[in-house]
Amino acid sequence: MTRPPLRLAHPGQLPAPASSGDSLQTLNDAIDQLARLRTPYWLGDSAVRLHALASLIAQAQQLLPQAVHDARDQELTWAQIGELLGTTAAAAARRYRNSP
C-alpha cells in the first residue's frame, strides 16, 4: 500500500498533529490490547477502557521529551518541532529545551 504524500499548506511546512481513521484504529487497537494484557476478565468494562486510554496518554507524554531531544539532535528547529506538536516554537522550546 502506498501512502499519499503529506499535504502541506506551503512548501517546507511540517504537518501538525492530526486525528484520522488510521490513528483512531491504531489507538483503539492499543487500548484493547492493553486492556487484554492487564485485565482480561473485565473486557467490555468502560472503566478498564478509560484506564487503558489514560495509561497510553501518560506513556506518550513520557516519550515526548526524548522524541523532541532526538529531533533537535537531527537539527530540527524549534519552529519545526512546534509545527509537529501543534504549538508555537516558543512554547515547544519552553517546555522541552531542558529535558532529554
Buried (B, 14 or more C-beta within 10 A) or exposed (E): EEEEEEEEEEEEEBEEEEEEEEEEEEBEEBBBEBBEEEBEEBEEEEEBBEBBBEBBEEEEEEEEBEBBBEBBEEEBBBBBBBBBBEBEBEEBBEBBEEEE
